């Protein structure tokens, strides 16, 4: 069981084309993809809280930051799925189900499990950008192989939601 989870996680991280094109749309895989998103949100939130704690923020501020961080990542997951789904609806006749799309996007959040490393001084922002780009490449790979669409189309379908999500998260970070 643990080996299977580790293997799936590794394949998601390495953008394994066969993995993404053959992800079954069943309850077990949906749960695992949601777990990845929740763990990514947890990693992001813990990193944010640690940075604020080093700046000696009040405990209530830490708690609010943690909740906001969790909500941002989980919200961006659903927002990204919504935008990709709508753009695919306008451009493709062969659509995955909404659950199937959430499943694919959930696995593409695997790089975000390393978001805790964004608290490293001077490297935090570059690490965050790298992880975000890695997730974008993962969902492009997933859509490209699962739906058998061209690279440019997959990129254009994924980019708007990714940009808006990252702008929203970045704006919230600045406000915090």
C-alpha positions in Angstrom: 0.0 0.0 0.0 2.7 2.5 1.0 4.8 1.5 -1.9 1.9 2.0 -4.3 1.3 5.5 -2.9 4.9 6.3 -3.1 5.0 5.1 -6.7 2.0 7.1 -7.7 3.4 10.2 -6.0 6.8 9.7 -7.8 5.1 9.3 -11.2 3.0 12.4 -10.6 6.2 14.4 -9.7 8.2 13.1 -12.7 5.4 14.0 -15.1 5.1 10.3 -16.2 3.0 10.4 -19.4 1.7 6.8 -18.9 0.6 7.6 -15.4 -1.4 10.7 -16.3 -3.0 9.1 -19.4 -4.1 6.0 -17.4 -5.3 7.5 -14.1 -8.6 5.7 -13.5 -11.5 7.8 -12.3 -12.4 5.8 -9.3 -12.9 6.6 -5.6 -9.5 5.5 -4.4 -7.6 7.7 -6.9 -9.9 10.6 -6.2 -9.2 10.3 -2.5 -5.5 10.1 -3.1 -5.5 13.2 -5.4 -7.5 15.2 -2.8 -5.1 14.1 -0.2 -2.3 15.5 -2.3 -4.1 18.8 -2.5 -4.7 18.9 1.3 -1.1 18.0 2.0 0.1 20.7 -0.4 -2.2 23.2 1.4 -0.8 22.1 4.7 2.8 22.4 3.5 2.0 25.9 2.2 0.2 27.0 5.4 2.9 25.7 7.7 5.6 27.5 5.8 3.6 30.8 6.0 2.9 30.3 9.7 6.6 29.6 10.4 7.6 32.8 8.6 5.1 34.9 10.5 6.1 33.2 13.8 9.8 34.2 13.1 8.5 37.7 12.8 6.9 37.4 16.2 3.3 37.7 15.1 0.4 37.2 17.5 -1.0 33.7 17.8 -4.4 34.8 16.4 -2.5 36.1 13.3 -0.8 32.8 12.9 -4.1 30.9 13.2 -5.8 33.2 10.7 -2.8 32.9 8.3 -3.0 29.1 8.6 -6.7 29.0 7.7 -6.3 31.5 4.9 -3.4 29.5 3.5 -5.4 26.2 3.5 -8.3 28.0 1.9 -6.2 29.6 -0.8 -4.6 26.3 -2.0 -7.8 24.3 -1.8 -9.7 27.1 -3.4 -7.2 27.5 -6.2 -7.5 23.7 -6.9 -11.3 24.1 -7.4 -10.9 27.4 -9.3 -8.3 25.9 -11.6 -10.5 22.8 -12.3 -13.4 25.2 -13.1 -11.5 27.3 -15.5 -9.9 24.3 -17.3 -13.3 22.6 -17.5 -14.9 25.7 -19.0 -12.1 26.3 -21.5 -12.2 22.6 -22.5 -16.0 22.8 -22.8 -15.6 25.6 -25.4 -12.7 23.9 -27.3 -13.2 20.2 -27.0 -16.0 17.8 -27.6 -14.4 14.9 -25.6 -14.5 16.2 -22.1 -13.5 14.4 -18.9 -16.0 14.4 -16.1 -15.7 17.1 -13.5 -14.5 14.5 -11.0 -12.0 13.2 -13.5 -10.7 16.7 -14.1 -10.4 17.2 -10.3 -8.5 13.9 -10.1 -6.0 15.0 -12.8 -5.5 18.4 -11.2 -5.1 16.9 -7.8 -2.2 14.8 -8.9 -0.6 17.8 -10.6 -0.4 19.4 -7.1 2.2 16.8 -6.1 5.1 19.3 -6.4 3.3 21.7 -4.0 4.0 19.2 -1.2 7.5 20.8 -1.1 6.0 24.3 -0.5 7.4 24.2 3.1 10.8 24.9 1.6 9.6 28.3 0.5 10.5 29.6 4.0 14.2 29.3 3.1 15.6 32.9 3.2 16.4 34.3 -0.2 15.3 31.1 -2.0 11.6 31.1 -0.9 10.3 33.0 -3.9 12.3 31.1 -6.5 11.3 27.8 -5.0 7.6 28.9 -5.0 7.9 29.9 -8.7 9.5 26.6 -9.5 6.9 24.6 -7.7 4.1 26.5 -9.4 5.6 26.0 -12.8 6.1 22.3 -12.1 2.4 22.0 -11.2 1.5 23.8 -14.5 3.7 21.4 -16.5 2.1 18.5 -14.7 -1.5 19.4 -15.6 -0.4 20.2 -19.1 1.1 16.8 -19.4 -2.0 15.2 -17.8 -4.4 16.9 -20.1 -2.3 16.4 -23.2 -2.1 12.6 -22.7 -5.4 12.0 -21.0 -7.4 13.9 -23.7 -5.0 13.4 -26.6 -4.8 17.1 -27.3 -1.9 19.1 -28.7 0.7 20.7 -26.3 -0.3 24.3 -27.3 -4.0 23.7 -26.7 -3.3 22.1 -23.3 -1.1 25.0 -22.4 -3.7 27.6 -23.4 -6.4 25.8 -21.5 -4.4 25.6 -18.3 -2.7 29.0 -18.3 -5.6 31.4 -17.5 -6.7 29.6 -14.3 -3.0 29.1 -13.2 -2.2 32.8 -13.7 -5.3 34.0 -11.9 -4.8 31.5 -9.0 -1.2 32.6 -8.6 -2.0 36.3 -8.8 -4.7 35.7 -6.1 -2.3 33.8 -3.8 0.5 36.3 -4.3 -1.8 39.2 -3.6 -3.0 37.5 -0.4 0.7 36.9 0.6 1.4 40.5 0.3 -1.6 41.5 2.3 -0.7 39.1 5.1 
